[in-house]
Amino acid sequence: MKRLLLTVVAFAIASFALSADWFAYRVYVPNEEAARVLGDSDLTLLSEDIGPRTDVAAPNDAGLRKLGLRYEVVGKIGDPVGPYVRTTDGSNYRTEYLRYSEIIAQYEAWRAQYPTIITREQIGTSLQNRPIWVYRLRNPYTVIQPAGVLIQGGIHAREWLSPPTAMYITDMMVQEGLNSSAGWELLTRYELSVVPVVNPDGYEYTHTNYRLWRKNRRDVAGSSEFGVDLN
C-alpha cells in the first residue's frame, strides 16, 4: 500500500511538471491571410516577425489546430509563466541572470572602482519610472577626439542574454584597458557608451509575470495590442 501511494504521488508530481512545460512550434504561413490569422491569435510569437516559417510558443497545440495552418513541434521549453529560480545569490552576472537593480548595481561598482575611466548619464526614464542609464568608457587623458561606439542591452525584454553580454564587454574593455597597451589604445581611440537595459520595465516583467514578454509596457491607445517593440 505504501509503495502504491508513493507511486501515485510520484506520478502526480511528474504530471504537474509535464503540464508546466510549454512547446515551441513552427507554423508555415503560405500567404497574407494566413499571416493575419496567426497575428490575430493569442499565440506567443518567438520569431522576430511573421514570415513563411514562424515560431510560436504555447502550452499545447489546441490553439494551433483551430488556425488550420500546417505546423510542427520544434521542442520543449520551460514554463514562461513560472518564476526564474536562482541557484546562487545573484552576485555574479556570469553565472546567473540578474534583475535590473542588480545589473545597475554592478555597473555602479565598476564606476566606483574606476571613476576616471567610467562615467554615467541618465538618458531617460521608463514608463514605470525606472531610470535608464548610459555608462561611458574612455581614456580621460586623451587629447584626440575618440570615435563613439554604442552598445544597447535588453531591448527585447525576454532576451536575457543581452544584458550580461553588454556587461561582459564593459568588464573586458576595462580590464584590457588597464592591463595591456592594446586595450588602453582602444580606450584612447574609442568612447564606448553602454546602455545596460534599454527596456527595464519589460525586462522586469519577464522576471515577475511572463517570461516570454518581448515589448515594453506601454498601453497603446486605440489598439488591441499592449506594449511597443522598441526596434
Secondary structure, DSSP 8 states (H G I E B T S, - for coil): -HHHHHHHHHHHHHHHHHHH-EEEEEEE--SHHHHHHHHTSS-EE-SSS--SEEEEEESSSHHHHHHT--EEEEEEE--SSS----SS-S--TTTS---HHHHHHHHHHHHHHSTTTEEEEEEEE-TTS-EEEEEEE--TT--S--EEEEEE--SSTT-TTHHHHHHHHHHHHHHHHHH-HHHHHHHHHEEEEEES-S-HHHHHHHHHT-TT--S---B-TT-S-BS----
